[in-house]
Amino acid sequence: MTSTARALRPETTLITAGRGGDPAQPINLPIVPMSNFRSGHTAEALAAADRDGTPAIENEPAYARGDGAPGWKAIEQLVGGLEGGYGVAFSSGMAAIAAIIEQLPAGATIVVPSDCYMGLTHLLADGAAVGKWNVRTVYAADPDEVEAALPGADLLWLESPSNPLLEIADIERLAASAHAVGAVVAVDNTFATPLLQNPLALGADYVIHSATKYIGGHSDLLMGIAVAKDPADYARLMRRSEVAGATPGALEAFLALRGARTLSLRLAQAQATAMELARRLAEHPAVTCVRYPGLPDHPQHELAKKQMRGFGAMVTFDVADADTADTLVAALQVIEHATSLGGVESLIERRAKIPGQEHLPAGLLRFSVGCEHVEDLWDDLSSAIATATTSRS
Ligand SMILES: *Cc1c(COP(=O)(O)O)cnc(C)c1O
């Protein structure tokens, strides 16, 4: 967006981003499969190709892996703009995460939450095993513990709300503490989406999104977006995209932008339903624990209220044990038993059955609340809970 354009609210930007102004063209960007650009652009064409509000493409665009493709640029501009930085699209959320972590100098020290996306844990363990970096794991909901681990760190990684325990980290406080010891700060904002939380405004240097989840919203694509606050960091991400080549496909870029059009509607509906279901689950005698940042008894509820504009649509709850949880999941008719999250369809998964997640309570269920009617979801859940609890007695 140019400096003279009126600033649009995020709900509107989601719908207008990437639209062309040419009356002969469709309203929305079509699928643009491409690898290379024609050489010999005029200065005018180059100016038109620049990402609005992002650093100018200084050289003539030649090849998509290095210069970006039109479909990626639309979703990069959208997510980058909503986060208040400069976005770079990757082939998955993990590729976006790796693009930030693998820029660290050899032997770097990374502070990482004990509860975080499992792919990150694996990436860090693999690198640590071959001496690339040192990892310090902290309970990120305790800022004193994080601060005690920061001296000598190069990168503080945060994920808030975290997967799957929905812990909230104090991004503003911890970003300041990390900067005070010279560490950069990256936040995985996948669960909150750019609509509910903007880590760059709270002091972070990088934000990543798995666009596979809420941004895409339909469980039909893989994509990641890394957003840098600083243009020099953005240039490094573009360089990473060029040299490592984990770039998205044209169809994925189209689907991600198309999905993002309805992000605010989907999220509003799913979030309201999540709040209601979390309340009802908390009152259910067979449910032993509900973790949802919107519940007043969530340990970081006040912090969530302060740094987020909503509590999201992920709810984690526990039933007595693994058998009860497995029977419950098998009895569901509307809610799908599957991994992943952030789509219009509600998904549920017993996390401790996944290799590497055995430390979680055996009866813990991660519930990605979708856009179905709240009463259909409650009917499904409450009757599955009844099946699971009566079949045991
Ligand atoms: C899914 C997810 C990722 C990884 O994204 P992919 O697109 O699957 O590579 C990272 N962080 C969080 C919080 C996620 O949910």
The ligand as an SDF file (V2000), in Angstrom:
LIG
                    3D

 15 15  0  0  0  0  0  0  0  0999 V2000
    1.7070  -26.8070   11.6290 C   0  0  0  0  0  0  0  0  0  0  0  0
    2.5560  -25.9060   12.4370 C   0  0  0  0  0  0  0  0  0  0  0  0
    3.8660  -25.6110   12.0420 C   0  0  0  0  0  0  0  0  0  0  0  0
    4.5030  -26.2340   10.8210 C   0  0  0  0  0  0  0  0  0  0  0  0
    3.8460  -25.8570    9.6590 O   0  0  0  0  0  0  0  0  0  0  0  0
    3.8170  -26.7760    8.3210 P   0  0  0  0  0  0  0  0  0  0  0  0
    3.0830  -25.9270    7.3650 O   0  0  0  0  0  0  0  0  0  0  0  0
    3.1350  -28.0550    8.6860 O   0  0  0  0  0  0  0  0  0  0  0  0
    5.2340  -27.0250    7.9460 O   0  0  0  0  0  0  0  0  0  0  0  0
    4.6020  -24.7540   12.8320 C   0  0  0  0  0  0  0  0  0  0  0  0
    4.0860  -24.2140   13.9430 N   0  0  0  0  0  0  0  0  0  0  0  0
    2.8370  -24.4790   14.3610 C   0  0  0  0  0  0  0  0  0  0  0  0
    2.3360  -23.8420   15.6060 C   0  0  0  0  0  0  0  0  0  0  0  0
    2.0290  -25.3320   13.6240 C   0  0  0  0  0  0  0  0  0  0  0  0
    0.7920  -25.5920   14.0410 O   0  0  0  0  0  0  0  0  0  0  0  0
  1  2  1  0
  2  3  1  0
  2 14  2  0
  3  4  1  0
  3 10  2  0
  4  5  1  0
  5  6  1  0
  6  7  2  0
  6  8  1  0
  6  9  1  0
 10 11  1  0
 11 12  2  0
 12 13  1  0
 12 14  1  0
 14 15  1  0
M  END
$$$$
